[in-house]
Amino acid sequence: MTNATSTTTGRSGLAGRKEWTAFVVLLLPLLLVSMDVSVLFFAIPSIDRDLAPSATQQLWIFDVYGFALAGLLITMGSLGDRIGRRKLLLLGAAAFGAASVGAAYATSPEMLIAARALLGIGGATLMPSTMGLVRNMFRDEQQRSRAVGIWSGAMAGGIALGSVLSGVMLEHFWWGSVFLINVPAMVLLLALVPVLVPEFKDPDPGRFDLVSVPLSMGSVLPVVYGVKESAAHGLDIRNALLIAAGLGIGWAFVRRQRSRGDAMISRELFRGPGFAAGIGLNSLAAFAMMGSAFFTTQYLQSVLGMSTTEAALWSLAPSLAVGAAAPTATAIAQRTDRTHVISAGFVIAAAGFAVLALSGTDSLWLLLIGSAVMSSGIVTVMALVSDLALATAPPEKAGSAASLLETGQEFGGAMGMALLGAVATAVYGADLPDSAPEAARKTLPGALATGDASLISAGREAFVHSMQYASVAGALILLAGAVLAIALLRRGGQGRNELAPTH
């Protein structure tokens, strides 16, 4: 068994055909985990007819997957470093496949919620394991950067692909089919990973700190839940208390990590120049990505009047640009100072927001172009800062490093939806007349439900106005991110030829 280096690479340290074949196999769980974030978009009406969940149960069917995933990422990253990333990947794949079958044949809302929770637990094992294995399999800097770029593009594309694939499946099969598509991929993963992927783990991990498990979950879940609820319903006392409780538990968690030799999050991770900066910049990129999703999807359906399937198909179009952005960015970064490329990624994403700010009530192509430009810039940033953080982390801690990156993305995405969503909601409500019904003043779907042609027109105008303001806010935040990237990475000495050794 190997620990922090692969036995299949050549003397030069270059990965060969076996490693690249293994990498393709590792993209399977990544795609499925990211697809499951959006796979229920079209299935909910069918689930409502068959299982009749309450409004609260319906929310949990949607959200429990993401909450379980976010809450366990840190734990699973640390566990993979200790027991072996390949072993954890195989355990997670088996759990994910079994949970997919359970979700497909659920006979009650409670059974579906439980299956979705198990899917989230399985997903939490798969994501840091795959990224950690990529760090270990590709010891050459250029090859690793290329692999991480493809990895980032696949993750972004999987979210868009999930909603489209579920729509196609539901045209021909029952709602459980959107879960069963996971099973063949997981069976293939279980068959091929033991043959193609070598095992990696920390040779001297220390004891597993069980007390830190509930502390890490307690610090992540209340904050993510409180922020998401605030984005949907506004910041009230309950949500504020949840966020405050999570931050308080997070403080206790950090103190424990700093005082223990066998900490779940090793202090060695933050000794590498650029690691903390990489997590912060990655979170900021996720902030913009998810923040824009708050209103672009609504625009297609509620402003342009598209069906859900049509909106999902159009929203897939920007993914074509995203698929090329990350590999192109990593290739450019290998020839020049990556700090400049990361900063340029933020500027490109800000330009995409600027295009969105020009949209009117009938601007499909502006929306698609703006989304493509913004997403390309964001994925550029995510690919390069993820590679930077992994490169500066000790190889034996790659799983923990990957879990921190992904947890940061969860926080950033939740904050993006909350803050940009709050800007959009405030502008929308202010634009509608005081005489409008309360439901119409809160959301555009509420205005559409009134059936009043003048109010619907006013609601669409107000929504576009709110999207313009939120886009300007997003552009300004991303321009600040461009400046921040130069300041943080220059201070850490993270230019092209100043990276920490990768092997």
Disulfide bonds with the S-S distance in Angstrom:
none
